[in-house]
Structure formats: structure tokens, C-alpha cells
């Protein structure tokens, strides 16, 4: 009996640590679709790019269709170089097959928010929704340094 209690406690320890480590807001889920580590860069511009890891742990393909943010225009965009300069252009919905991941990251896919009326400072946070074929997922976006190339917890498992 005592061994069973110790084994059960050891099995639940990682779950308890995840709930208590303050990282719950780094993960949003909907029917097997996970959005992990949403972030943006600090800026005083009127637009910013949102990056996030999307994991489809479900059994059906899911399509990322776009995003919503209060009072802002949100557009799914893709990166390319045009005459040596970076350009982000609108893209159509993007499918995520079961068991696959989609990374919105610098120099790749992203969500462009336009219409910012105040600067975004490092350490601030904002809420927005990803629009998918399953429905909307509310994500918590952290503002990283202006020169960040990844979320400060990149590589941290949830």
C-alpha cells in the first residue's frame, strides 16, 4: 500500500509542478489543439507580429484561419524577402495535420496585429484569440525584448 502511494505521488508530481510553476498561461487548449508560448516583441510602432507554437494532438486535421484581438486588425501573414528586404504578406488558412506542429515564428508565419495605440513594453501581456476550424482559442501573449528571436521559455515543455 505504501509503495502504491509513493508511485502515485511520483506520477502526479510533474502535473502538480506544472500547475504551480506559474506557466499555465503559456498553454491554451481546445479539443486536442494546443497553443503554446505565444509572444511578441516590445515595440512603439503601430503594428507587431505574434508568434506561437501550435500542436495538433487530436485525430483530425485543424485549420488555422486567423486571429482576433480587441480593437486591432489581425492577419495571418507569411515572410519572404523582396529585393533583400523582409516582407510579411497575408496568407490563406493553414492546415495542421493530426500529430503535427505549426510554428509561427520570426522569418516564417506570424499573426500581424495593426492599430496599436500604445507601445508594448517588455514584460507586458495581452490576450487574443486564434481562429481555427475547431473554434476560437484564447491565448495569452507575453511581450519579450525588442530584439527577441524566441519566447523566453522556448524549449520548455508543457
N, C-alpha and C positions, 0 to 999 in steps of 0.2 A: 504493500500500500504506500509506504513512504517513497519507494523508488518511483512509483507511478506519479506521485505528487511532484517529485523533483523533475521528472521527464516532462510533465505537463507544464510546469513553471518555466523550464528551459525553452520549451517550444513556443510559449506565449511571450517570452521576454522580448524578442525582436518587434512584435506587434506593439507592446507597451512602449518600447523605446521610440518607435516611430510616432506614436500619438503624443508623447511627451517631449519630443525634441524640438518642437516649435516649427516643424516643416510641413504641417498639414496643409497650409495654404499654397504649397508648391505643387499640389496634386489636385486635379479635378477629374471626376469620372462620370460616365453615362453609358450604361449597358455594354461594358467591356471596352469602351473607348476612353483612353486616359490622356489628359493634357498635363504635362509635367514641366516645371521650371519656366514659366512664362516670364519674359524680361524685356526691357527696352533700355536704351541709353539715356543718360541725362542730356538735356538739350534746352536751349532757349528759343529754338525755332518753332514754327507753327505746325510742323509735322514730325512724326517719329515712326520708327519701324518696330514692330512687336515680333519677338521670336519665341518659339515654344516647341517642345518635343511632343509629338502625337503618336500614341501607341494603340494599335487596334488589337486588343486581346480577345475580341469577340469572334464569332463564327461567320459573320457576313461582312462583305466589303462596305466601307463607310466613305462618304464623300465629304471633304472639307469644302464648304461652299462660300465661306466668308466670315465676317465678324460684325459685331455691333458694339459701340461704345457711346455712352450718353453724350449727346451734343457734338459728336465728331463723325466725320466720314471715315469709314473703314473699308479698305480694299485689299483683296488678296493680290500680291504682286510677286513677280519673278525678276531676278537680277540678270543683267547682261552688260557687257562692255560695248560701248558705242564710241568709236574713234578714240579708244583708250580711256574713256570716262565711264564711271559706273552709272547705270540707268536701271530703275525699277519700273516695270510696266505691268499693268493689270493682266492677270491670267484667269482662265476659267477655273471651275471647280476641280479639285484634285482628289483622286480616289486613294484610299488606304486599304489594301487587301488585308484579310484576316492574318494575324500573326506578324504583321509588318509595322514599320515605323515611318513616320514622315517628320523630318526635322525642318522647322522654319528657323533659319539661321542667317547670319551676315553672309553676303555674297551668294545667296540662294533664294528660296522662297521666304516671304515675310508677309505681315499684315501692315499696311501703311495707314496710319491714323493722321488725318489732316484736320485743321481747325483748332489746334491747341491755342488757348488764350493766355496760359501762364506757363512759365518754364517748368520743366521736370527736373528735380534735383535728386542727386544720388541718395538712396535710402528711402525715397518716397515710394508709394504704392498706388495702384489704381485697379479698378475692376472693369472687366469687359466680358463679352460672350462670344464664343466661337459658334458659328452656324454650321451644322453638319446635317447629313441626311437622317441622322437619328434624332435630331433636335438641337437645342442650344446647350452649351456647356459654359457655365460661368467660370472664368479664370481670374486668378489674382496675379497681376503683373508687377514685378519689382523693378525699380529704376536702378540700374547699375551705373558705373562711372561712364563718362562721356566717351572714353576710348575703349570700353569693354569689348571683348570679342566673344565672350561666352558668359552665361549665368555664373554667378559666384559659387554656386553649388554644382556646377556641371560635373557629371560623373558620379554624383551622389545618388544612390538607389532609393526608390520609394516603393 
